[in-house]
């Protein structure tokens, strides 16, 4: 990136894929922790991967959004999936590679990837 115009072009390209807030309460929200600790642990590639995968698979009922501190710094990067009428699923120590599995298994097939969740990490 060498200019402000290039930065704005990137911002506008990603803006449509990554929202700050989901507008539809019937929509599944994929929330990526983007506080300083999350970014330092690698949350930005996770956010980008999740947004790209959701767009590539044309999951129209899914919004990838970012948030600040989730409060579990030692588990960063963290991704929370909130589906209407279901319990929140918290994925920890996420990577772009894990994001692909989460999108395929959880968002497409409806089966949370338990081995990547907070509950599995605490055992």
Secondary structure as the mmCIF struct_conf table of DSSP 4:
data_model
#
loop_
_struct_conf.conf_type_id
_struct_conf.id
_struct_conf.beg_label_comp_id
_struct_conf.beg_label_asym_id
_struct_conf.beg_label_seq_id
_struct_conf.end_label_comp_id
_struct_conf.end_label_asym_id
_struct_conf.end_label_seq_id
BEND BEND1 UNK A 3 UNK A 3
HELX_RH_AL_P HELX_RH_AL_P1 UNK A 4 UNK A 15
TURN_TY1_P TURN_TY1_P1 UNK A 16 UNK A 17
STRN STRN1 UNK A 18 UNK A 19
BEND BEND2 UNK A 20 UNK A 21
TURN_TY1_P TURN_TY1_P2 UNK A 25 UNK A 26
BEND BEND3 UNK A 27 UNK A 27
STRN STRN2 UNK A 28 UNK A 33
BEND BEND4 UNK A 35 UNK A 35
HELX_RH_AL_P HELX_RH_AL_P2 UNK A 36 UNK A 41
TURN_TY1_P TURN_TY1_P3 UNK A 42 UNK A 42
HELX_RH_AL_P HELX_RH_AL_P3 UNK A 43 UNK A 56
TURN_TY1_P TURN_TY1_P4 UNK A 57 UNK A 58
TURN_TY1_P TURN_TY1_P5 UNK A 60 UNK A 61
STRN STRN3 UNK A 62 UNK A 67
BEND BEND5 UNK A 68 UNK A 68
BEND BEND6 UNK A 71 UNK A 71
HELX_RH_3T_P HELX_RH_3T_P1 UNK A 73 UNK A 75
BEND BEND7 UNK A 77 UNK A 77
STRN STRN4 UNK A 79 UNK A 82
TURN_TY1_P TURN_TY1_P6 UNK A 84 UNK A 85
BEND BEND8 UNK A 86 UNK A 86
STRN STRN5 UNK A 89 UNK A 91
BEND BEND9 UNK A 93 UNK A 93
HELX_RH_AL_P HELX_RH_AL_P4 UNK A 96 UNK A 102
HELX_RH_PI_P HELX_RH_PI_P1 UNK A 103 UNK A 108
TURN_TY1_P TURN_TY1_P7 UNK A 109 UNK A 109
BEND BEND10 UNK A 110 UNK A 110
HELX_RH_3T_P HELX_RH_3T_P2 UNK A 114 UNK A 116
STRN STRN6 UNK A 117 UNK A 117
HELX_RH_AL_P HELX_RH_AL_P5 UNK A 118 UNK A 121
TURN_TY1_P TURN_TY1_P8 UNK A 122 UNK A 122
#
